[in-house]
Amino acid sequence: MTYCRQFRQKILNDIANGETWRAVAKRYKISKFTVYSWIKNPHPKGFTERKPSKIDDEALLIVQSSKTQPNPKQIKE
């Protein structure tokens, strides 16, 4: 589950104000591991780009259209 930055910052502020990370995790009902990992890395990673496909779209369409073997549903009919 992804938490919003404001919630994450609220958790880290509570810990900075003297509360234990275990108590904060219990109060907000989140995993102790999640809180611990936020302490170690307080900045969210964000999104990463997907790797480009190894085959371009045009070549993929050619391969898909040249399928000669029927699928199980087609065999049943």
C-alpha positions as CSV (number, residue, x, y, z in Angstrom):
1,M,0.0,0.0,0.0
2,T,1.2,3.5,-0.8
3,Y,0.8,6.2,1.7
4,C,0.6,9.9,0.9
5,R,3.5,12.2,1.7
6,Q,1.6,14.1,4.3
7,F,0.8,10.9,6.3
8,R,4.4,9.8,6.0
9,Q,5.6,13.2,7.2
10,K,3.2,13.1,10.1
11,I,4.6,9.8,11.2
12,L,8.2,11.0,11.0
13,N,7.3,14.2,12.9
14,D,5.8,12.2,15.7
15,I,9.0,10.2,16.0
16,A,11.1,13.4,15.8
17,N,9.0,14.7,18.7
18,G,10.1,11.8,21.0
19,E,7.6,9.0,20.4
20,T,9.0,5.6,19.7
21,W,8.6,4.2,16.2
22,R,6.8,1.1,17.6
23,A,4.3,3.2,19.5
24,V,3.6,5.3,16.4
25,A,3.2,2.2,14.2
26,K,0.7,0.8,16.7
27,R,-1.3,4.0,17.0
28,Y,-1.7,4.5,13.3
29,K,-2.1,0.7,12.7
30,I,0.7,0.4,10.2
31,S,3.5,-2.1,10.0
32,K,6.5,-1.5,12.3
33,F,8.7,-2.4,9.3
34,T,7.1,0.4,7.2
35,V,7.8,3.0,9.9
36,Y,11.3,1.7,10.3
37,S,12.0,1.9,6.6
38,W,10.6,5.4,6.5
39,I,13.1,6.4,9.3
40,K,15.9,4.9,7.3
41,N,14.8,6.5,4.0
42,P,12.5,9.5,4.8
43,H,12.0,10.5,1.1
44,P,9.7,8.5,-1.1
45,K,11.2,6.9,-4.2
46,G,8.5,8.0,-6.6
47,F,7.7,6.3,-9.8
48,T,10.2,4.7,-12.1
49,E,9.9,4.5,-15.9
50,R,9.2,1.2,-17.5
51,K,11.9,-0.3,-19.7
52,P,11.1,0.0,-23.4
53,S,9.8,-3.0,-25.1
54,K,12.3,-5.2,-26.8
55,I,10.0,-5.4,-29.9
56,D,8.5,-2.4,-31.5
57,D,4.7,-2.1,-31.8
58,E,4.6,-2.7,-35.6
59,A,6.6,-5.9,-35.3
60,L,4.4,-7.1,-32.4
61,L,1.3,-6.6,-34.5
62,I,2.8,-8.6,-37.3
63,V,3.6,-11.5,-34.9
64,Q,0.2,-11.4,-33.3
65,S,-1.6,-11.4,-36.7
66,S,0.4,-14.3,-38.0
67,K,-0.6,-16.7,-35.3
68,T,-1.7,-19.9,-37.0
69,Q,-2.5,-22.1,-34.0
70,P,-6.0,-21.9,-32.5
71,N,-6.4,-21.2,-28.8
72,P,-8.3,-23.7,-26.6
73,K,-11.6,-21.8,-26.9
74,Q,-11.4,-22.0,-30.7
75,I,-10.6,-25.7,-30.6
76,K,-13.7,-26.3,-28.4
77,E,-16.0,-24.6,-30.9
